[in-house]
């Protein structure tokens, strides 16, 4: 009886191991670098800070949509990559997640002060 239980446990363990090892090969990373996105010139920059922060200074050409206003009603082209930034990177991370869940291609630029883009 003990041998049967041990055999059954070995079969279960082997089965779990085989199922857990399926498709361990990762998909190739198709994420574009910021330089590639900028070179293609097919993007929209969105400042997800408050209107007041945006007025104090923003990336040249950026539009302002506060992160907490990004929902299914946001009107952005899904044909373009959406670049988002904020003050510290926290709100842009939230906005990035929201946009990608809505089907947009996105890129989180992070914190405004560390951006190497022209500002106005």
Rosetta blueprint (number, residue, H / E / L):
1 X L
2 X H
3 X H
4 X H
5 X H
6 X H
7 X H
8 X H
9 X H
10 X H
11 X H
12 X H
13 X H
14 X H
15 X H
16 X H
17 X H
18 X H
19 X H
20 X H
21 X L
22 X L
23 X L
24 X L
25 X L
26 X L
27 X L
28 X L
29 X L
30 X L
31 X L
32 X L
33 X L
34 X H
35 X H
36 X H
37 X H
38 X H
39 X H
40 X H
41 X L
42 X L
43 X E
44 X E
45 X E
46 X E
47 X E
48 X L
49 X L
50 X L
51 X H
52 X H
53 X H
54 X H
55 X H
56 X H
57 X L
58 X L
59 X E
60 X L
61 X L
62 X L
63 X E
64 X E
65 X L
66 X L
67 X H
68 X H
69 X H
70 X L
71 X L
72 X L
73 X L
74 X L
75 X L
76 X L
77 X L
78 X L
79 X L
80 X L
81 X E
82 X E
83 X E
84 X E
85 X E
86 X E
87 X L
88 X L
89 X L
90 X H
91 X H
92 X H
93 X H
94 X H
95 X H
96 X H
97 X H
98 X H
99 X H
100 X H
101 X H
102 X L
103 X L
104 X L
105 X E
106 X E
107 X E
108 X E
109 X E
110 X E
111 X E
112 X H
113 X H
114 X H
115 X L
116 X L
117 X L
118 X L
119 X E
120 X L
